[in-house]
Amino acid sequence: MFYLNVNEDMILSTFERKHATELYVLIERNREHLSKWLSFAVYTNNIEDTIAFIDKSQKRYIDNNGFWAGIWYKQQLVGAIGYLYIDWKANKTEIGYWLAEEFQGKGCITIATQQLLNYAFKTLKLNKVEINVAKKNVKSLQIPKRLGFVEEGVIRDYEYLQGRYHDRIVHGLLRKEWENQK
Ligand SMILES: CC(C)(COP(=O)(O)OP(=O)(O)OC[C@H]1O[C@@H](n2cnc3c(N)ncnc32)[C@H](O)[C@@H]1OP(=O)(O)O)[C@@H](O)C(=O)NCCC(=O)NCCS
């Protein structure tokens, strides 16, 4: 289990089945907000879907292949962040995240991403972390930018969301770049 007391306001903790209702209710409340950029929100239609997601995330953790953690802000679940996979041959991973609409603008994702960067480089000893964002997702593009990631290129028509194709911008941060930030 991954559990981190980040500061007096924020806790990161891997999802367990006991969180299913809280998580499903949050997704349900933010379905429109999340569906603009994330297809999981479109396909999460009942609590069973959320339980299946949590079980998959736990298996991913056991298999040493990433995990999803909830972000609790002032004791309330406000979003999620995780490693989508871990490539142990190339020693790299990709971070994904989302936040409930009303909790945007407080730095929750920037702070949580910083924690997952520390964990990736210090504890997991990885060499590279990617954050990949749809070209028009202006808010999300600010996260890798704010954290010193290098923009590496564009994958054209990477995904189909809301009736159209979206280009995706790949951002990467290498261990040596992260070390130089300190
Ligand atoms: C993408 C998303 C997570 C960004 O949320 P966000 O609230 O803008 O990001 P953060 O939590 O890091 O907050 C940053 C904002 O808080 C402000 N802030 C306040 N305190 C801060 C702090 N201590 N550290 C950093 N930023 C802080 C920043 O100035 C910034 O505000 P601004 O947007 O007005 O410039 C959110 O919009 C979202 O979930 N969208 C839908 C799903 C999605 O797109 N997921 C990503 C797919 S790639």
The ligand as a Gaussian input file, in Angstrom:
#p B3LYP/6-31G(d) Opt

LIG

0 1
 C       -5.931000      19.062000     -15.107000
 C       -6.353000      19.415000     -13.696000
 C       -5.949000      18.314000     -12.735000
 C       -5.657000      20.723000     -13.285000
 O       -6.147000      21.161000     -12.042000
 P       -5.540000      22.491000     -11.372000
 O       -6.322000      22.783000     -10.165000
 O       -5.404000      23.534000     -12.416000
 O       -4.063000      22.051000     -10.964000
 P       -3.414000      22.205000      -9.522000
 O       -4.218000      21.441000      -8.534000
 O       -1.996000      21.862000      -9.639000
 O       -3.583000      23.738000      -9.215000
 C       -2.885000      24.716000      -9.968000
 C       -3.593000      26.020000      -9.763000
 O       -3.602000      26.315000      -8.358000
 C       -2.809000      27.488000      -8.107000
 N       -2.076000      27.195000      -6.865000
 C       -2.464000      27.605000      -5.646000
 N       -1.618000      27.137000      -4.724000
 C       -0.665000      26.428000      -5.373000
 C        0.470000      25.699000      -4.966000
 N        0.820000      25.608000      -3.673000
 N        1.222000      25.065000      -5.889000
 C        0.885000      25.133000      -7.192000
 N       -0.190000      25.808000      -7.649000
 C       -0.968000      26.458000      -6.742000
 C       -1.975000      27.679000      -9.357000
 O       -1.615000      29.024000      -9.552000
 C       -2.911000      27.199000     -10.420000
 O       -3.920000      28.153000     -10.631000
 P       -4.239000      28.737000     -12.106000
 O       -4.802000      27.590000     -12.907000
 O       -5.230000      29.793000     -11.834000
 O       -2.907000      29.203000     -12.604000
 C       -7.888000      19.602000     -13.613000
 O       -8.253000      20.714000     -14.409000
 C       -8.665000      18.380000     -14.089000
 O       -8.790000      17.405000     -13.358000
 N       -9.216000      18.440000     -15.306000
 C      -10.045000      17.354000     -15.859000
 C       -9.304000      16.027000     -15.993000
 C       -8.006000      16.174000     -16.722000
 O       -7.883000      16.942000     -17.663000
 N       -7.004000      15.384000     -16.292000
 C       -5.685000      15.420000     -16.900000
 C       -5.617000      14.628000     -18.129000
 S       -3.988000      14.733000     -18.853000

